[in-house]
Amino acid sequence: MKKFLLVLMALMLVAPIFAGGKKEAKSNLIKVGIVNNPPSESGYRAANVKDFETVFNAANGYEAKTYYSLKNDEQLNAAKQFITDGVDYLLISAAATDGWDVVLKSAKEAGIKVFLFDRMINTSEDLYECAVVSDMANEGDTAVNWLLSLKLPEYNVIHIQGAMGSDAQIGRTGALDAQFAKGTMKKVVQQTATWDEAEAKKITESVINSGEKFNVIYAENDGMAKGAVAALDEAGITHGVNGDVVVMGFDCNKWALRELLAGNWNYDGQCSPFQAKLIDSYIKAGKVPGKKVINEEKGFDARTLTAADIDTYGLGD
């Protein structure tokens, strides 16, 4: 009996060592918190979300949590929670450019590295590792320069904006605002549809019903351009190549580029949604090439677009 008790006591002493070892085992996965806009926002965003899901997953070495919202305050709260959760990296596509300083400082104090993607934030460069983004201002400049190259007798513009305060809206609006200020173009209406097709249709219908003259629709994404064109079609107003109204969109969804190829639209500005692989490579290499990496992008003219361009640059199906 004495020998049995000694063996039992020895086993009891050893057991916690094994139990403790099992409890302290840690995952080798890199913990990532992703703050993004919802895939329902646009065809661009659906492609962007899919790109991140393809890269940031367990098979590629990541434990990823994602929060989606079009509201900046909700995104900020999600980022705070990811910091509390103890992620290794925070990846952000901000709904608005301002208001992020406190959260990013908290991340830095916690030793969490931040990558911006798709859109810039107005903050100090020392608060993030790298921004892999589109040059939204250049997108606007490219589009407006193309519009000026048409040398129309007059420019009466319906300007349908994206979500106000977002980097995409600010960039795509800036070049057009400069023309309005110069008087080279007339602002018939300038109103946000927050990337929404149905709202863009309502804005265009309102102008049509007012009887005010217009000959350009500058919509800051493809979905809003589609909504505006639906209003034109219902009113029997011609558009596109050889039509009465010039139609411009952004993002280069394949369905939108097909509208260009058919001559129904005139212009589409490219905006690349593919940033995930670059960020993945920077994380695993432990270094970045610089504070900002710009996606190469261009604009497409219906008169020169080819089917091959759609296959190469178009998003979605």
Phi and psi in degrees as GROMACS dihedral restraints (atoms count N, CA, C in turn):
[ dihedral_restraints ]
;  ai    aj    ak    al  type     phi  dphi    fc
    3     4     5     6     1   -61.8    20    10
    4     5     6     7     1   -41.9    20    10
    6     7     8     9     1   -64.4    20    10
    7     8     9    10     1   -40.1    20    10
    9    10    11    12     1   -61.4    20    10
   10    11    12    13     1   -43.0    20    10
   12    13    14    15     1   -65.0    20    10
   13    14    15    16     1   -37.9    20    10
   15    16    17    18     1   -64.2    20    10
   16    17    18    19     1   -41.4    20    10
   18    19    20    21     1   -64.3    20    10
   19    20    21    22     1   -43.0    20    10
   21    22    23    24     1   -62.0    20    10
   22    23    24    25     1   -42.7    20    10
   24    25    26    27     1   -64.5    20    10
   25    26    27    28     1   -37.8    20    10
   27    28    29    30     1   -63.8    20    10
   28    29    30    31     1   -42.6    20    10
   30    31    32    33     1   -64.1    20    10
   31    32    33    34     1   -38.1    20    10
   33    34    35    36     1   -65.7    20    10
   34    35    36    37     1   -33.2    20    10
   36    37    38    39     1   -73.4    20    10
   37    38    39    40     1   -35.2    20    10
   39    40    41    42     1   -77.0    20    10
   40    41    42    43     1   -35.1    20    10
   42    43    44    45     1   -54.7    20    10
   43    44    45    46     1   -46.3    20    10
   45    46    47    48     1   -61.4    20    10
   46    47    48    49     1   -29.7    20    10
   48    49    50    51     1   -63.6    20    10
   49    50    51    52     1   -46.2    20    10
   51    52    53    54     1   -67.4    20    10
   52    53    54    55     1   -41.8    20    10
   54    55    56    57     1   -63.6    20    10
   55    56    57    58     1   -43.3    20    10
   57    58    59    60     1   -63.8    20    10
   58    59    60    61     1   -39.8    20    10
   60    61    62    63     1   -61.4    20    10
   61    62    63    64     1   -40.2    20    10
   63    64    65    66     1   -67.7    20    10
   64    65    66    67     1   -38.4    20    10
   66    67    68    69     1   -67.3    20    10
   67    68    69    70     1   -33.6    20    10
   69    70    71    72     1   -86.7    20    10
   70    71    72    73     1    -2.7    20    10
   72    73    74    75     1   -60.6    20    10
   73    74    75    76     1   132.7    20    10
   75    76    77    78     1  -116.5    20    10
   76    77    78    79     1   151.4    20    10
   78    79    80    81     1   -74.4    20    10
   79    80    81    82     1   144.4    20    10
   81    82    83    84     1   -87.9    20    10
   82    83    84    85     1    -0.4    20    10
   84    85    86    87     1   -70.8    20    10
   85    86    87    88     1   142.5    20    10
   87    88    89    90     1   -80.2    20    10
   88    89    90    91     1   125.3    20    10
   90    91    92    93     1   -87.1    20    10
   91    92    93    94     1   123.6    20    10
   93    94    95    96     1  -127.8    20    10
   94    95    96    97     1   132.7    20    10
   96    97    98    99     1  -108.6    20    10
   97    98    99   100     1   123.1    20    10
   99   100   101   102     1  -112.2    20    10
  100   101   102   103     1   122.8    20    10
  102   103   104   105     1  -109.5    20    10
  103   104   105   106     1   117.5    20    10
  105   106   107   108     1  -141.8    20    10
  106   107   108   109     1   171.2    20    10
  108   109   110   111     1   -85.1    20    10
  109   110   111   112     1   153.6    20    10
  111   112   113   114     1   -70.1    20    10
  112   113   114   115     1   149.0    20    10
  114   115   116   117     1   -61.0    20    10
  115   116   117   118     1   -22.6    20    10
  117   118   119   120     1   -71.8    20    10
  118   119   120   121     1   -11.2    20    10
  120   121   122   123     1   -57.4    20    10
  121   122   123   124     1   -42.6    20    10
  123   124   125   126     1  -172.8    20    10
  124   125   126   127     1   170.3    20    10
  126   127   128   129     1   -63.1    20    10
  127   128   129   130     1   -37.3    20    10
  129   130   131   132     1   -57.0    20    10
  130   131   132   133     1   -49.4    20    10
  132   133   134   135     1   -67.6    20    10
  133   134   135   136     1   -36.7    20    10
  135   136   137   138     1   -59.1    20    10
  136   137   138   139     1   -41.5    20    10
  138   139   140   141     1   -67.3    20    10
  139   140   141   142     1   -37.8    20    10
  141   142   143   144     1   -65.2    20    10
  142   143   144   145     1   -45.4    20    10
  144   145   146   147     1   -63.1    20    10
  145   146   147   148     1   -43.8    20    10
  147   148   149   150     1   -61.5    20    10
  148   149   150   151     1   -39.6    20    10
  150   151   152   153     1   -60.3    20    10
  151   152   153   154     1   -44.3    20    10
  153   154   155   156     1   -70.6    20    10
  154   155   156   157     1   -36.4    20    10
  156   157   158   159     1   -65.8    20    10
  157   158   159   160     1   -33.4    20    10
  159   160   161   162     1   -68.3    20    10
  160   161   162   163     1   -32.1    20    10
  162   163   164   165     1   -96.8    20    10
  163   164   165   166     1   -46.2    20    10
  165   166   167   168     1   -94.8    20    10
  166   167   168   169     1    82.7    20    10
  168   169   170   171     1  -146.8    20    10
  169   170   171   172     1   171.0    20    10
  171   172   173   174     1   -61.0    20    10
  172   173   174   175     1   -37.1    20    10
  174   175   176   177     1   -61.5    20    10
  175   176   177   178     1   -26.3    20    10
  177   178   179   180     1  -102.9    20    10
  178   179   180   181     1    10.7    20    10
  180   181   182   183     1    95.6    20    10
  181   182   183   184     1    18.0    20    10
  183   184   185   186     1  -124.3    20    10
  184   185   186   187     1   144.7    20    10
  186   187   188   189     1  -107.2    20    10
  187   188   189   190     1   103.1    20    10
  189   190   191   192     1  -111.0    20    10
  190   191   192   193     1   136.2    20    10
  192   193   194   195     1  -120.4    20    10
  193   194   195   196     1   136.5    20    10
  195   196   197   198     1  -126.0    20    10
  196   197   198   199     1   140.3    20    10
  198   199   200   201     1  -124.0    20    10
  199   200   201   202     1   132.6    20    10
  201   202   203   204     1  -115.2    20    10
  202   203   204   205     1   132.7    20    10
  204   205   206   207     1  -165.8    20    10
  205   206   207   208     1   149.6    20    10
  207   208   209   210     1   -92.8    20    10
  208   209   210   211     1    -1.5    20    10
  210   211   212   213     1  -104.4    20    10
  211   212   213   214     1   127.1    20    10
  213   214   215   216     1   -63.1    20    10
  214   215   216   217     1   -40.1    20    10
  216   217   218   219     1   -64.4    20    10
  217   218   219   220     1   -36.4    20    10
  219   220   221   222     1   -68.8    20    10
  220   221   222   223     1   -38.5    20    10
  222   223   224   225     1   -63.3    20    10
  223   224   225   226     1   -41.8    20    10
  225   226   227   228     1   -60.9    20    10
  226   227   228   229     1   -43.2    20    10
  228   229   230   231     1   -64.4    20    10
  229   230   231   232     1   -38.8    20    10
  231   232   233   234     1   -64.7    20    10
  232   233   234   235     1   -42.7    20    10
  234   235   236   237     1   -62.0    20    10
  235   236   237   238     1   -40.4    20    10
  237   238   239   240     1   -60.4    20    10
  238   239   240   241     1   -41.0    20    10
  240   241   242   243     1   -66.6    20    10
  241   242   243   244     1   -40.0    20    10
  243   244   245   246     1   -62.2    20    10
  244   245   246   247     1   -37.5    20    10
  246   247   248   249     1   -64.3    20    10
  247   248   249   250     1   -44.3    20    10
  249   250   251   252     1   -61.3    20    10
  250   251   252   253     1   -37.4    20    10
  252   253   254   255     1   -68.9    20    10
  253   254   255   256     1   -16.5    20    10
  255   256   257   258     1    81.9    20    10
  256   257   258   259     1    39.7    20    10
  258   259   260   261     1   -67.7    20    10
  259   260   261   262     1   160.6    20    10
  261   262   263   264     1   -86.0    20    10
  262   263   264   265     1   -33.6    20    10
  264   265   266   267     1  -136.2    20    10
  265   266   267   268     1   146.1    20    10
  267   268   269   270     1  -121.1    20    10
  268   269   270   271     1   120.9    20    10
  270   271   272   273     1  -112.3    20    10
  271   272   273   274     1   128.2    20    10
  273   274   275   276     1  -132.2    20    10
  274   275   276   277     1   128.1    20    10
  276   277   278   279     1  -115.2    20    10
  277   278   279   280     1    99.6    20    10
  279   280   281   282     1   -75.9    20    10
  280   281   282   283     1   139.5    20    10
  282   283   284   285     1   -68.0    20    10
  283   284   285   286     1   -31.6    20    10
  285   286   287   288     1  -138.9    20    10
  286   287   288   289     1   156.2    20    10
  288   289   290   291     1   -80.5    20    10
  289   290   291   292     1   -20.8    20    10
  291   292   293   294     1  -106.5    20    10
  292   293   294   295     1   161.8    20    10
  294   295   296   297     1    96.3    20    10
  295   296   297   298     1     9.0    20    10
  297   298   299   300     1  -100.4    20    10
  298   299   300   301     1    -6.1    20    10
  300   301   302   303     1   -56.3    20    10
  301   302   303   304     1   -49.1    20    10
  303   304   305   306     1   -61.8    20    10
  304   305   306   307     1   -44.4    20    10
  306   307   308   309     1   -65.0    20    10
  307   308   309   310     1   -43.5    20    10
  309   310   311   312     1   -68.1    20    10
  310   311   312   313     1   -34.1    20    10
  312   313   314   315     1   -65.9    20    10
  313   314   315   316     1   -39.6    20    10
  315   316   317   318     1   -62.7    20    10
  316   317   318   319     1   -40.7    20    10
  318   319   320   321     1   -62.6    20    10
  319   320   321   322     1   -44.2    20    10
  321   322   323   324     1   -63.0    20    10
  322   323   324   325     1   -43.0    20    10
  324   325   326   327     1   -62.9    20    10
  325   326   327   328     1   -30.7    20    10
  327   328   329   330     1   -85.5    20    10
  328   329   330   331     1    -0.6    20    10
  330   331   332   333     1    77.9    20    10
  331   332   333   334     1    18.8    20    10
  333   334   335   336     1   -94.1    20    10
  334   335   336   337     1   127.6    20    10
  336   337   338   339     1   -88.3    20    10
  337   338   339   340     1   138.6    20    10
  339   340   341   342     1  -113.3    20    10
  340   341   342   343     1   133.0    20    10
  342   343   344   345     1  -118.8    20    10
  343   344   345   346     1   132.9    20    10
  345   346   347   348     1   -94.4    20    10
  346   347   348   349     1   143.4    20    10
  348   349   350   351     1  -138.1    20    10
  349   350   351   352     1   152.9    20    10
  351   352   353   354     1    70.5    20    10
  352   353   354   355     1   -52.3    20    10
  354   355   356   357     1  -131.2    20    10
  355   356   357   358     1   148.0    20    10
  357   358   359   360     1   -82.1    20    10
  358   359   360   361     1   163.2    20    10
  360   361   362   363     1  -125.9    20    10
  361   362   363   364     1   143.9    20    10
  363   364   365   366     1   -80.1    20    10
  364   365   366   367     1    93.2    20    10
  366   367   368   369     1  -157.6    20    10
  367   368   369   370     1   170.6    20    10
  369   370   371   372     1   -70.5    20    10
  370   371   372   373     1   140.7    20    10
  372   373   374   375     1   -62.3    20    10
  373   374   375   376     1   -24.0    20    10
  375   376   377   378     1   -75.8    20    10
  376   377   378   379     1    -2.9    20    10
  378   379   380   381     1   -95.7    20    10
  379   380   381   382     1    -0.2    20    10
  381   382   383   384     1  -144.3    20    10
  382   383   384   385     1   155.1    20    10
  384   385   386   387     1   -74.0    20    10
  385   386   387   388     1   -49.6    20    10
  387   388   389   390     1  -163.1    20    10
  388   389   390   391     1   149.6    20    10
  390   391   392   393     1  -115.7    20    10
  391   392   393   394     1   118.1    20    10
  393   394   395   396     1  -103.7    20    10
  394   395   396   397     1   101.5    20    10
  396   397   398   399     1  -141.4    20    10
  397   398   399   400     1   167.6    20    10
  399   400   401   402     1   -88.7    20    10
  400   401   402   403     1   150.8    20    10
  402   403   404   405     1   -89.7    20    10
  403   404   405   406     1    89.0    20    10
  405   406   407   408     1   -63.0    20    10
  406   407   408   409     1   -36.8    20    10
  408   409   410   411     1   -63.6    20    10
  409   410   411   412     1   -39.0    20    10
  411   412   413   414     1   -66.8    20    10
  412   413   414   415     1   -36.3    20    10
  414   415   416   417     1   -59.0    20    10
  415   416   417   418     1   -43.8    20    10
  417   418   419   420     1   -65.9    20    10
  418   419   420   421     1   -43.6    20    10
  420   421   422   423     1   -61.3    20    10
  421   422   423   424     1   -44.3    20    10
  423   424   425   426     1   -61.1    20    10
  424   425   426   427     1   -43.5    20    10
  426   427   428   429     1   -66.2    20    10
  427   428   429   430     1   -45.5    20    10
  429   430   431   432     1   -70.0    20    10
  430   431   432   433     1   -37.5    20    10
  432   433   434   435     1   -63.5    20    10
  433   434   435   436     1   -38.4    20    10
  435   436   437   438     1   -62.0    20    10
  436   437   438   439     1   -43.9    20    10
  438   439   440   441     1   -62.2    20    10
  439   440   441   442     1   -42.6    20    10
  441   442   443   444     1   -64.0    20    10
  442   443   444   445     1   -32.0    20    10
  444   445   446   447     1   -65.9    20    10
  445   446   447   448     1   -17.8    20    10
  447   448   449   450     1   -70.9    20    10
  448   449   450   451     1   -21.7    20    10
  450   451   452   453     1    52.7    20    10
  451   452   453   454     1    50.3    20    10
  453   454   455   456     1   -66.9    20    10
  454   455   456   457     1   148.7    20    10
  456   457   458   459     1   -58.0    20    10
  457   458   459   460     1   -32.6    20    10
  459   460   461   462     1  -154.4    20    10
  460   461   462   463     1   157.4    20    10
  462   463   464   465     1  -123.8    20    10
  463   464   465   466     1   104.7    20    10
  465   466   467   468     1  -113.3    20    10
  466   467   468   469     1   106.8    20    10
  468   469   470   471     1  -109.5    20    10
  469   470   471   472     1   128.5    20    10
  471   472   473   474     1   -90.0    20    10
  472   473   474   475     1   113.3    20    10
  474   475   476   477     1  -106.8    20    10
  475   476   477   478     1   111.8    20    10
  477   478   479   480     1  -106.2    20    10
  478   479   480   481     1   113.7    20    10
  480   481   482   483     1   -92.7    20    10
  481   482   483   484     1   158.3    20    10
  483   484   485   486     1   -82.8    20    10
  484   485   486   487     1  -161.6    20    10
  486   487   488   489     1   -61.6    20    10
  487   488   489   490     1   122.3    20    10
  489   490   491   492     1   -64.3    20    10
  490   491   492   493     1   136.1    20    10
  492   493   494   495     1    90.2    20    10
  493   494   495   496     1    -8.9    20    10
  495   496   497   498     1   -78.1    20    10
  496   497   498   499     1   155.1    20    10
  498   499   500   501     1   -60.6    20    10
  499   500   501   502     1   -37.5    20    10
  501   502   503   504     1   -64.5    20    10
  502   503   504   505     1   -44.7    20    10
  504   505   506   507     1   -64.6    20    10
  505   506   507   508     1   -45.6    20    10
  507   508   509   510     1   -61.6    20    10
  508   509   510   511     1   -46.3    20    10
  510   511   512   513     1   -66.1    20    10
  511   512   513   514     1   -44.6    20    10
  513   514   515   516     1   -75.6    20    10
  514   515   516   517     1   -20.1    20    10
  516   517   518   519     1   -83.3    20    10
  517   518   519   520     1   -36.9    20    10
  519   520   521   522     1   -53.5    20    10
  520   521   522   523     1   -48.9    20    10
  522   523   524   525     1   -65.9    20    10
  523   524   525   526     1   -35.7    20    10
  525   526   527   528     1   -71.6    20    10
  526   527   528   529     1   -40.1    20    10
  528   529   530   531     1   -58.7    20    10
  529   530   531   532     1   -36.7    20    10
  531   532   533   534     1   -62.8    20    10
  532   533   534   535     1   -37.8    20    10
  534   535   536   537     1   -70.7    20    10
  535   536   537   538     1   -38.0    20    10
  537   538   539   540     1   -62.0    20    10
  538   539   540   541     1   -41.8    20    10
  540   541   542   543     1   -65.5    20    10
  541   542   543   544     1   -35.3    20    10
  543   544   545   546     1   -75.1    20    10
  544   545   546   547     1   -22.7    20    10
  546   547   548   549     1    88.1    20    10
  547   548   549   550     1     6.5    20    10
  549   550   551   552     1   -76.1    20    10
  550   551   552   553     1   -21.0    20    10
  552   553   554   555     1  -134.5    20    10
  553   554   555   556     1   148.6    20    10
  555   556   557   558     1  -103.3    20    10
  556   557   558   559     1   132.6    20    10
  558   559   560   561     1   -87.2    20    10
  559   560   561   562     1   101.3    20    10
  561   562   563   564     1   -71.4    20    10
  562   563   564   565     1   -47.6    20    10
  564   565   566   567     1  -153.6    20    10
  565   566   567   568     1   145.5    20    10
  567   568   569   570     1  -135.2    20    10
  568   569   570   571     1   108.2    20    10
  570   571   572   573     1  -148.5    20    10
  571   572   573   574     1   143.8    20    10
  573   574   575   576     1   -82.4    20    10
  574   575   576   577     1   139.5    20    10
  576   577   578   579     1  -113.6    20    10
  577   578   579   580     1     5.2    20    10
  579   580   581   582     1    51.3    20    10
  580   581   582   583     1    42.3    20    10
  582   583   584   585     1    71.9    20    10
  583   584   585   586     1     7.5    20    10
  585   586   587   588     1   -95.4    20    10
  586   587   588   589     1   129.0    20    10
  588   589   590   591     1   -63.2    20    10
  589   590   591   592     1   -47.3    20    10
  591   592   593   594     1   -64.1    20    10
  592   593   594   595     1   -39.1    20    10
  594   595   596   597     1   -68.0    20    10
  595   596   597   598     1   -37.2    20    10
  597   598   599   600     1   -63.7    20    10
  598   599   600   601     1   -37.4    20    10
  600   601   602   603     1   -62.9    20    10
  601   602   603   604     1   -42.8    20    10
  603   604   605   606     1   -62.1    20    10
  604   605   606   607     1   -42.2    20    10
  606   607   608   609     1   -61.1    20    10
  607   608   609   610     1   -45.5    20    10
  609   610   611   612     1   -66.6    20    10
  610   611   612   613     1   -41.6    20    10
  612   613   614   615     1   -59.6    20    10
  613   614   615   616     1   -38.8    20    10
  615   616   617   618     1   -63.0    20    10
  616   617   618   619     1   -41.3    20    10
  618   619   620   621     1   -67.7    20    10
  619   620   621   622     1   -43.2    20    10
  621   622   623   624     1   -58.6    20    10
  622   623   624   625     1   -45.0    20    10
  624   625   626   627     1   -68.2    20    10
  625   626   627   628     1   -25.9    20    10
  627   628   629   630     1   -74.2    20    10
  628   629   630   631     1   -20.5    20    10
  630   631   632   633     1    81.6    20    10
  631   632   633   634     1     4.2    20    10
  633   634   635   636     1   -72.7    20    10
  634   635   636   637     1   142.2    20    10
  636   637   638   639     1   -74.8    20    10
  637   638   639   640     1   136.1    20    10
  639   640   641   642     1  -150.3    20    10
  640   641   642   643     1   152.6    20    10
  642   643   644   645     1  -140.3    20    10
  643   644   645   646     1     6.1    20    10
  645   646   647   648     1  -138.1    20    10
  646   647   648   649     1   135.2    20    10
  648   649   650   651     1  -116.3    20    10
  649   650   651   652     1   116.5    20    10
  651   652   653   654     1  -110.8    20    10
  652   653   654   655     1    98.1    20    10
  654   655   656   657     1  -105.6    20    10
  655   656   657   658     1   133.8    20    10
  657   658   659   660     1   -81.8    20    10
  658   659   660   661     1     4.9    20    10
  660   661   662   663     1  -155.7    20    10
  661   662   663   664     1   167.9    20    10
  663   664   665   666     1   -64.0    20    10
  664   665   666   667     1   -39.6    20    10
  666   667   668   669     1   -60.6    20    10
  667   668   669   670     1   -41.0    20    10
  669   670   671   672     1   -70.9    20    10
  670   671   672   673     1   -35.1    20    10
  672   673   674   675     1   -62.3    20    10
  673   674   675   676     1   -40.4    20    10
  675   676   677   678     1   -61.5    20    10
  676   677   678   679     1   -43.0    20    10
  678   679   680   681     1   -63.0    20    10
  679   680   681   682     1   -41.8    20    10
  681   682   683   684     1   -63.6    20    10
  682   683   684   685     1   -41.8    20    10
  684   685   686   687     1   -65.1    20    10
  685   686   687   688     1   -35.3    20    10
  687   688   689   690     1   -60.3    20    10
  688   689   690   691     1   -38.9    20    10
  690   691   692   693     1   -66.8    20    10
  691   692   693   694     1   -39.9    20    10
  693   694   695   696     1   -62.7    20    10
  694   695   696   697     1   -44.9    20    10
  696   697   698   699     1   -61.4    20    10
  697   698   699   700     1   -42.3    20    10
  699   700   701   702     1   -66.3    20    10
  700   701   702   703     1   -28.1    20    10
  702   703   704   705     1   -91.1    20    10
  703   704   705   706     1    -3.1    20    10
  705   706   707   708     1    73.6    20    10
  706   707   708   709     1    27.9    20    10
  708   709   710   711     1   -97.2    20    10
  709   710   711   712     1   126.6    20    10
  711   712   713   714     1   -75.6    20    10
  712   713   714   715     1   153.4    20    10
  714   715   716   717     1  -154.8    20    10
  715   716   717   718     1   164.4    20    10
  717   718   719   720     1    87.9    20    10
  718   719   720   721     1  -160.9    20    10
  720   721   722   723     1   -59.7    20    10
  721   722   723   724     1   125.5    20    10
  723   724   725   726     1    68.1    20    10
  724   725   726   727     1    10.3    20    10
  726   727   728   729     1   -95.0    20    10
  727   728   729   730     1   177.9    20    10
  729   730   731   732     1   -80.7    20    10
  730   731   732   733     1   -21.8    20    10
  732   733   734   735     1  -124.5    20    10
  733   734   735   736     1   128.1    20    10
  735   736   737   738     1   -78.9    20    10
  736   737   738   739     1   129.2    20    10
  738   739   740   741     1  -114.6    20    10
  739   740   741   742     1   126.2    20    10
  741   742   743   744     1  -127.1    20    10
  742   743   744   745     1   134.7    20    10
  744   745   746   747     1  -132.2    20    10
  745   746   747   748     1  -179.0    20    10
  747   748   749   750     1  -139.7    20    10
  748   749   750   751     1   151.8    20    10
  750   751   752   753     1   115.1    20    10
  751   752   753   754     1   -30.7    20    10
  753   754   755   756     1    64.5    20    10
  754   755   756   757     1    47.9    20    10
  756   757   758   759     1   -63.8    20    10
  757   758   759   760     1   147.8    20    10
  759   760   761   762     1   -59.5    20    10
  760   761   762   763     1   -39.9    20    10
  762   763   764   765     1   -64.7    20    10
  763   764   765   766     1   -33.5    20    10
  765   766   767   768     1   -72.4    20    10
  766   767   768   769     1   -41.5    20    10
  768   769   770   771     1   -64.3    20    10
  769   770   771   772     1   -31.1    20    10
  771   772   773   774     1   -66.3    20    10
  772   773   774   775     1   -31.2    20    10
  774   775   776   777     1   -65.5    20    10
  775   776   777   778     1   -37.7    20    10
  777   778   779   780     1   -64.9    20    10
  778   779   780   781     1   -46.8    20    10
  780   781   782   783     1   -60.2    20    10
  781   782   783   784     1   -34.5    20    10
  783   784   785   786     1   -79.5    20    10
  784   785   786   787     1    -7.3    20    10
  786   787   788   789     1    84.4    20    10
  787   788   789   790     1     9.2    20    10
  789   790   791   792     1   -81.7    20    10
  790   791   792   793     1   -28.6    20    10
  792   793   794   795     1  -116.9    20    10
  793   794   795   796     1   169.0    20    10
  795   796   797   798     1  -111.3    20    10
  796   797   798   799     1   -33.7    20    10
  798   799   800   801     1  -149.8    20    10
  799   800   801   802     1   144.8    20    10
  801   802   803   804     1  -141.2    20    10
  802   803   804   805     1   129.7    20    10
  804   805   806   807     1   -94.4    20    10
  805   806   807   808     1   130.9    20    10
  807   808   809   810     1   -73.9    20    10
  808   809   810   811     1   141.3    20    10
  810   811   812   813     1  -142.6    20    10
  811   812   813   814     1   109.5    20    10
  813   814   815   816     1   -77.5    20    10
  814   815   816   817     1   129.0    20    10
  816   817   818   819     1   -94.3    20    10
  817   818   819   820     1     6.4    20    10
  819   820   821   822     1  -100.8    20    10
  820   821   822   823     1    95.0    20    10
  822   823   824   825     1  -122.0    20    10
  823   824   825   826     1   -13.9    20    10
  825   826   827   828     1   -62.6    20    10
  826   827   828   829     1   -44.9    20    10
  828   829   830   831     1   -64.5    20    10
  829   830   831   832     1   -36.9    20    10
  831   832   833   834     1   -64.9    20    10
  832   833   834   835     1   -46.0    20    10
  834   835   836   837     1   -63.4    20    10
  835   836   837   838     1   -42.1    20    10
  837   838   839   840     1   -56.4    20    10
  838   839   840   841     1   -45.4    20    10
  840   841   842   843     1   -65.6    20    10
  841   842   843   844     1   -36.4    20    10
  843   844   845   846     1   -69.0    20    10
  844   845   846   847     1   -41.5    20    10
  846   847   848   849     1   -61.3    20    10
  847   848   849   850     1   -47.1    20    10
  849   850   851   852     1   -75.2    20    10
  850   851   852   853     1   -25.8    20    10
  852   853   854   855     1   -81.4    20    10
  853   854   855   856     1   -21.5    20    10
  855   856   857   858     1    75.2    20    10
  856   857   858   859     1    18.4    20    10
  858   859   860   861     1  -156.1    20    10
  859   860   861   862     1   160.1    20    10
  861   862   863   864     1  -124.7    20    10
  862   863   864   865     1   154.9    20    10
  864   865   866   867     1   -76.5    20    10
  865   866   867   868     1   -15.2    20    10
  867   868   869   870     1   170.2    20    10
  868   869   870   871     1  -179.7    20    10
  870   871   872   873     1   -75.6    20    10
  871   872   873   874     1   -23.6    20    10
  873   874   875   876     1  -139.3    20    10
  874   875   876   877     1   130.5    20    10
  876   877   878   879     1  -118.3    20    10
  877   878   879   880     1   120.9    20    10
  879   880   881   882     1  -100.2    20    10
  880   881   882   883     1   128.5    20    10
  882   883   884   885     1   -66.9    20    10
  883   884   885   886     1   137.4    20    10
  885   886   887   888     1   -79.9    20    10
  886   887   888   889     1   128.0    20    10
  888   889   890   891     1  -143.5    20    10
  889   890   891   892     1   160.0    20    10
  891   892   893   894     1  -149.5    20    10
  892   893   894   895     1   176.7    20    10
  894   895   896   897     1  -109.2    20    10
  895   896   897   898     1   153.8    20    10
  897   898   899   900     1  -119.3    20    10
  898   899   900   901     1   133.2    20    10
  900   901   902   903     1  -102.4    20    10
  901   902   903   904     1   131.6    20    10
  903   904   905   906     1   -57.7    20    10
  904   905   906   907     1   -28.2    20    10
  906   907   908   909     1   -75.4    20    10
  907   908   909   910     1   -18.3    20    10
  909   910   911   912     1  -123.0    20    10
  910   911   912   913     1    -7.2    20    10
  912   913   914   915     1   -62.0    20    10
  913   914   915   916     1   142.7    20    10
  915   916   917   918     1  -120.3    20    10
  916   917   918   919     1   163.9    20    10
  918   919   920   921     1   -61.4    20    10
  919   920   921   922     1   -34.3    20    10
  921   922   923   924     1   -64.0    20    10
  922   923   924   925     1   -36.4    20    10
  924   925   926   927     1   -61.2    20    10
  925   926   927   928     1   -40.8    20    10
  927   928   929   930     1   -63.1    20    10
  928   929   930   931     1   -44.9    20    10
  930   931   932   933     1   -64.0    20    10
  931   932   933   934     1   -36.1    20    10
  933   934   935   936     1   -81.1    20    10
  934   935   936   937     1   -43.2    20    10
  936   937   938   939     1  -110.9    20    10
  937   938   939   940     1   -12.1    20    10
  939   940   941   942     1   -73.2    20    10
  940   941   942   943     1   146.7    20    10
  942   943   944   945     1   -99.3    20    10
  943   944   945   946     1   145.5    20    10
  945   946   947   948     1    77.5    20    10
  946   947   948   949     1  -155.3    20    10
